[in-house]
């Protein structure tokens, strides 16, 4: 019988994006808002592409400032994830946090933990570390 490879889910969400959007809206900075929106879209698409190319990930969702991918556990690299987070921050001007886990639910809960603790944080399930 063939052994199934374990998979990981990585959930990403930009930090303080809503606050930036609201600030631009309320100050009527529509050109800046349009520029920020384009940066968000371009950066999340680039992240999705890089996850696919560098970790062999399958993109499940990629929209706005959110990203969900699935990849083989053997392809996961925290160092690479940190590099991708830095790239996103440089592109958008805002950090991104990630939750990593063996299920969508655990990845999402780890993302919520990361976002509640500080900006640009990565929280992994214990089975990964």
Secondary structure, 3 states (H helix, E strand, C coil): CCCCCCEEEEEEEECCHHHHHHHHHHCCCHHHHHHHHHHHHHHHHHHHHHHHHHHCCEEEEEECCEEEEEEEHHHCCHHHHHHHHHHHHHHHCCCEEEEEECCHHHHHHHHHHHHHHCCCCEEECCCCC
